[in-house]
């Protein structure tokens, strides 16, 4: 190898470029010079010389056999020999090199590096893996500047299981292997992985892959930054979070065009904790953009939820607690579903600021909040998540065979003069009504309570009833729980009240009542 003598400090960059050029040109073992002025031995002599060369930098895989840069011949044995050599840094030159399965070394600080999109590894088997170790290896290894083709892969392209402290940088993937992940981050069956970083990962897929990034059941404390993905509506997920995965951050990323969800995650036991998404654009898929189940404290900061499909939601939260959205942006097609859809026991969702390109493109109200403590402070939707309780009581007993309205002034005969009026700018969701009475209906008698919003009977939630009939001695309280959604939403200056009907012969009673809303 010839290295030109540059006299000025500013010429060091030229020296480095010359080294890389010379390195890239040494494709076949024993036929070219590698970096730093070393002339490699022939392929047959590698075993006898490598021991003295353990600190050699960026050893070209061409030192270990004759390369086929067209992708036709299987280069697995040559690349694996390089990985097994004990050398600290292995270089993949320009070209396309077919491989089936490669096992990474456990060498501390090991580097596998290429020339970016010029260095292509074509996967035909189970991909890149690490040796099984239930307690994991934390060797601070580094894979960078490599391009992969996963079209014919039969496993995850890069499976980090049994490895921690790993950095994957400047990775380019064409086609996620069918049914598998492009990058799969996991630990072992007993030990969580930590500190895996995926930086500047680009994935463009036309195959029915599982996910561009898959988090296994023992993934924790990992970071994904500058991740771009186009799933072309055939790869299922941008990021899939398996049951058990924890504490992962995605930032400055834009996954889009997935066949199912951009991000999907579930946890069936303790709840997935510590997930955060910062400056991420979740863009266009056939289902809800983000779907999370049993997540605790998920945090979305400055994220953009783009191209929500008609009838689908930007975010669905099932049995989630403490989800935070800070200054989000939403863009939906006409007929889109909810901006945020709570299901199950979800509560404590907090939307702090944000806006929608066109709020009318979403279901009204745009936030389907079930949780009594979920709140939204959102441009164009000025519901502040305030707990509002409308209360009242009768000033005289209600007799048998009566039909009266329970409103702000006690019992009145007609609804027109005694209704609670909704004063909030954007109205509120009616959650429930609670009634107490001083005398039970009496044996064989009944009280019938109907919770009415804007003149219509509100739909009761599962397990409740509206109208609600209370009968028999010894009963002194009643509650109506309202099914949440558009039917429970009352706009500004609409009204609500409780209608009471007492049966013939029912006891004389006074009534106290409260209608609970969130606005």
WOCOR-V921320 format. One record per backbone hydrogen bond with DSSP energy under -1.0 kcal/mol. CO is the residue of the C=O (numbers start at 1). NH is the residue of the N-H. E is the energy in kcal/mol with one decimal. If there is no record, write none. Layout:
co: (CO | CO)
nh: (NH | NH)
e: (E | E)
This chain:
co: (8 | 9 | 11 | 12 | 13 | 14 | 15 | 16 | 17 | 18 | 19 | 20 | 21 | 23 | 25 | 28 | 35 | 38 | 42 | 43 | 46 | 46 | 49 | 50 | 53 | 54 | 59 | 60 | 61 | 69 | 75 | 76 | 77 | 78 | 79 | 80 | 88 | 89 | 90 | 91 | 95 | 96 | 97 | 98 | 99 | 100 | 102 | 107 | 110 | 111 | 112 | 113 | 115 | 116 | 118 | 119 | 120 | 121 | 122 | 125 | 127 | 128 | 129 | 133 | 137 | 139 | 141 | 142 | 143 | 144 | 145 | 146 | 147 | 148 | 149 | 150 | 157 | 158 | 160 | 162 | 166 | 167 | 168 | 169 | 170 | 171 | 172 | 173 | 174 | 177 | 180 | 180 | 181 | 182 | 183 | 184 | 185 | 191 | 194 | 196 | 197 | 198 | 199 | 201 | 202 | 203 | 204 | 207 | 208 | 209 | 210 | 211 | 212 | 213 | 214 | 215 | 216 | 218 | 219 | 221 | 222 | 223 | 224 | 225 | 227 | 228 | 229 | 230 | 231 | 231 | 235 | 236 | 237 | 238 | 239 | 240 | 241 | 242 | 248 | 249 | 250 | 251 | 253 | 254 | 255 | 256 | 257 | 258 | 260 | 262 | 262 | 263 | 264 | 265 | 272 | 273 | 275 | 276 | 277 | 278 | 280 | 282 | 283 | 284 | 284 | 289 | 289 | 290 | 291 | 292 | 294 | 295 | 298 | 299 | 300 | 301 | 303 | 304 | 305 | 306 | 308 | 309 | 312 | 313 | 314 | 315 | 316 | 317 | 318 | 320 | 321 | 323 | 324 | 325 | 326 | 328 | 329 | 330 | 331 | 333 | 335 | 337 | 338 | 339 | 340 | 341 | 343 | 343 | 347 | 349 | 350 | 351 | 352 | 354 | 355 | 358 | 359 | 361 | 366 | 366 | 367 | 368 | 371 | 375 | 377 | 378 | 381 | 386 | 388 | 390 | 392 | 398 | 402 | 404 | 405 | 406 | 407 | 410 | 412 | 415 | 420 | 422 | 428 | 429 | 431 | 432 | 433 | 434 | 435 | 436 | 441 | 442 | 445 | 446 | 447 | 448 | 449 | 450 | 451 | 452 | 453 | 456 | 459 | 461 | 468 | 470 | 476 | 478 | 480 | 481 | 485 | 486 | 488 | 490 | 491 | 494 | 495 | 496 | 497 | 498 | 499 | 500 | 501 | 503 | 503 | 509 | 510 | 511 | 512 | 513 | 514 | 515 | 516 | 516 | 517 | 518 | 519)
nh: (11 | 12 | 15 | 16 | 17 | 18 | 19 | 20 | 21 | 22 | 23 | 24 | 25 | 26 | 27 | 31 | 38 | 34 | 45 | 46 | 49 | 50 | 52 | 53 | 56 | 88 | 91 | 63 | 64 | 96 | 79 | 80 | 81 | 82 | 83 | 84 | 111 | 59 | 113 | 61 | 120 | 71 | 122 | 75 | 124 | 127 | 129 | 110 | 142 | 90 | 144 | 92 | 118 | 119 | 95 | 147 | 97 | 149 | 99 | 154 | 102 | 159 | 104 | 136 | 164 | 109 | 167 | 112 | 169 | 114 | 116 | 172 | 121 | 174 | 123 | 153 | 128 | 184 | 163 | 137 | 197 | 143 | 199 | 145 | 146 | 202 | 148 | 204 | 150 | 180 | 210 | 211 | 157 | 158 | 214 | 160 | 216 | 188 | 165 | 223 | 168 | 225 | 170 | 228 | 173 | 230 | 175 | 209 | 179 | 236 | 237 | 182 | 183 | 240 | 185 | 242 | 219 | 193 | 246 | 195 | 249 | 198 | 251 | 200 | 254 | 203 | 256 | 205 | 234 | 235 | 259 | 260 | 212 | 213 | 264 | 215 | 266 | 245 | 276 | 224 | 278 | 226 | 281 | 229 | 283 | 231 | 233 | 286 | 287 | 238 | 239 | 291 | 241 | 293 | 296 | 247 | 299 | 250 | 301 | 252 | 304 | 306 | 257 | 257 | 258 | 262 | 263 | 316 | 265 | 318 | 272 | 321 | 324 | 277 | 326 | 279 | 329 | 282 | 331 | 284 | 333 | 312 | 337 | 289 | 290 | 341 | 292 | 343 | 294 | 347 | 297 | 350 | 300 | 352 | 302 | 355 | 305 | 357 | 308 | 336 | 311 | 363 | 314 | 315 | 368 | 317 | 319 | 346 | 322 | 375 | 325 | 377 | 327 | 379 | 330 | 361 | 362 | 336 | 339 | 340 | 369 | 342 | 374 | 351 | 353 | 381 | 378 | 519 | 517 | 515 | 513 | 509 | 502 | 500 | 412 | 498 | 410 | 407 | 405 | 418 | 496 | 493 | 490 | 518 | 482 | 516 | 480 | 514 | 478 | 512 | 507 | 445 | 472 | 503 | 470 | 501 | 468 | 499 | 458 | 497 | 456 | 453 | 483 | 464 | 449 | 447 | 437 | 435 | 433 | 461 | 488 | 489 | 430 | 428 | 494 | 422 | 454 | 420 | 452 | 406 | 450 | 404 | 448 | 401 | 506 | 398 | 438 | 394 | 436 | 392 | 434 | 390 | 431 | 432 | 388 | 429 | 384)
e: (-1.8 | -1.9 | -1.7 | -2.4 | -2.2 | -2.2 | -2.2 | -2.2 | -2.3 | -2.4 | -2.5 | -2.7 | -1.2 | -1.4 | -1.4 | -1.8 | -1.7 | -2.0 | -1.3 | -1.1 | -1.0 | -2.1 | -1.0 | -1.9 | -1.9 | -1.2 | -2.6 | -2.2 | -1.9 | -2.7 | -2.5 | -2.9 | -2.0 | -1.8 | -2.3 | -2.1 | -2.5 | -2.6 | -2.5 | -2.0 | -2.9 | -1.1 | -2.1 | -3.0 | -2.5 | -2.1 | -2.8 | -1.6 | -2.3 | -2.7 | -2.3 | -3.0 | -1.1 | -1.3 | -2.8 | -2.7 | -2.9 | -2.0 | -2.6 | -3.4 | -2.2 | -2.8 | -3.1 | -2.3 | -2.9 | -3.5 | -2.0 | -2.6 | -2.6 | -1.2 | -2.6 | -2.2 | -3.1 | -2.7 | -2.5 | -1.8 | -2.7 | -2.9 | -1.7 | -1.7 | -3.1 | -2.6 | -3.0 | -1.6 | -1.2 | -2.7 | -3.5 | -2.6 | -2.7 | -2.5 | -2.8 | -1.0 | -1.7 | -2.0 | -2.6 | -2.8 | -3.4 | -2.6 | -2.8 | -2.4 | -3.1 | -2.8 | -2.2 | -2.7 | -2.8 | -2.3 | -2.1 | -2.0 | -1.8 | -2.3 | -1.7 | -2.2 | -2.0 | -2.2 | -2.8 | -2.5 | -1.2 | -2.7 | -2.7 | -1.7 | -2.2 | -2.8 | -2.4 | -2.6 | -3.0 | -2.2 | -2.2 | -2.5 | -2.5 | -1.9 | -3.0 | -2.3 | -1.7 | -1.7 | -2.0 | -3.4 | -1.5 | -2.3 | -2.0 | -3.1 | -2.5 | -1.8 | -2.6 | -1.5 | -1.7 | -2.3 | -3.0 | -1.1 | -1.4 | -1.0 | -2.2 | -2.2 | -3.1 | -1.6 | -3.2 | -3.3 | -1.9 | -2.3 | -3.2 | -2.0 | -2.3 | -2.9 | -1.8 | -1.3 | -1.2 | -1.6 | -1.8 | -2.3 | -2.2 | -2.7 | -1.9 | -2.2 | -2.7 | -2.8 | -3.0 | -2.9 | -2.1 | -2.7 | -2.3 | -2.1 | -2.5 | -1.9 | -3.1 | -1.5 | -1.8 | -2.8 | -2.3 | -2.7 | -2.7 | -2.1 | -3.1 | -2.8 | -3.2 | -3.3 | -2.9 | -1.9 | -3.1 | -2.8 | -2.2 | -1.7 | -2.6 | -2.0 | -2.0 | -1.3 | -2.7 | -2.6 | -1.8 | -1.4 | -1.6 | -2.9 | -3.0 | -2.9 | -2.6 | -2.3 | -1.6 | -1.9 | -1.7 | -1.8 | -2.5 | -1.2 | -1.4 | -2.2 | -1.1 | -2.0 | -2.6 | -2.1 | -1.4 | -2.5 | -3.6 | -3.1 | -2.3 | -1.4 | -2.5 | -3.0 | -1.9 | -1.7 | -1.2 | -1.6 | -3.5 | -1.0 | -2.2 | -3.6 | -3.1 | -2.3 | -2.7 | -2.5 | -2.6 | -2.3 | -2.3 | -2.8 | -1.4 | -2.3 | -1.1 | -2.3 | -3.3 | -2.0 | -3.1 | -3.0 | -2.1 | -1.9 | -2.0 | -3.0 | -2.7 | -2.2 | -2.9 | -2.7 | -2.3 | -3.0 | -2.2 | -2.6 | -1.6 | -1.4 | -2.8 | -2.1 | -2.0 | -3.3 | -3.9 | -2.5 | -2.8 | -3.7 | -2.2 | -2.4 | -2.6 | -1.2 | -2.0 | -3.0 | -1.9 | -2.3 | -3.1 | -2.0 | -2.7 | -2.8 | -2.8 | -1.5 | -2.5 | -3.0 | -1.0)
